[in-house]
Amino acid sequence: MPSSYSSSFRLNYQAPGDNLNTWGTILNNGVFQLLEDAVAGMASFTLSGPKVLTSTNGATDEARCAVLNVTGGTGGTITAPSVKKVYLVRNASSGPVIITTGSGVTATFSAGEVGFCAGDGTNFYRTTVTTNFGGVTLTNLGAPTANTDAATKGYVDGVAFAMAAGSLPGQTGNAGKSLVTDGSNASWQDPSITIAQITDYASDQAAKTDTATKLAIAFAAAL
């Protein structure tokens, strides 16, 4: 009876009585070594376009490896066998890397990302990222460069209150004051502003008084 192979890892199932005096070598190379590849093996390659992972019964291949290490290129689509499999994917290319079986849901890794995806034989799913950190703070963040990057409190405070032209003035020594701008420059002002400090208040009141006086004279003349 000929050997058969497992469906997911393609390990060699030797038939009873087969491979007399050679079964040990086949067991080592066709089972134990392949199990090691499935647990800790790494397939490294550059990627610039579509790629189909090699898949061989009872022998070393790319699809069995635990890690897909994309070392460069512009990115592309990697097609894996339609079997259950978990991959750790490192994308060191300049574009997205997409993991697929050729149908179903695909898993996409952006340039620079490292993450896991799980396949059920048809679909590949990215590991989910929680949005509830349970009060845990993120630390040691780098300075943001993109609009969607996270920023530290220190970075935000430094930018928002930097003592530089066109920026908000510093906070030190300005407790209890209000921020006021003249349209070009911002400054801290005492919040107890009087009516006389309001721009154009005096001229506005004078104009109203002059108008009222003229109306009174006109009514008096009419009488």
Secondary structure, DSSP 8 states (H G I E B T S, - for coil): ---EE-TTT--EE--TT-STTTHHHHHIIIIIHHHHHHHH-EEEEEEES-EE----TTS--STT-SEEEEEEEEEEEEE--SSEEEEEEEE-SSS-EEEESSSS--EEE-TT-EEEEEEESS-EEE----S--TT----S-----STT----HHHHHHHHT-SSTTS----TT-TT-EEEE-SS-EEEE-S---GGGSTTHHHHHHHHHHHHHHHHHHHHHH-
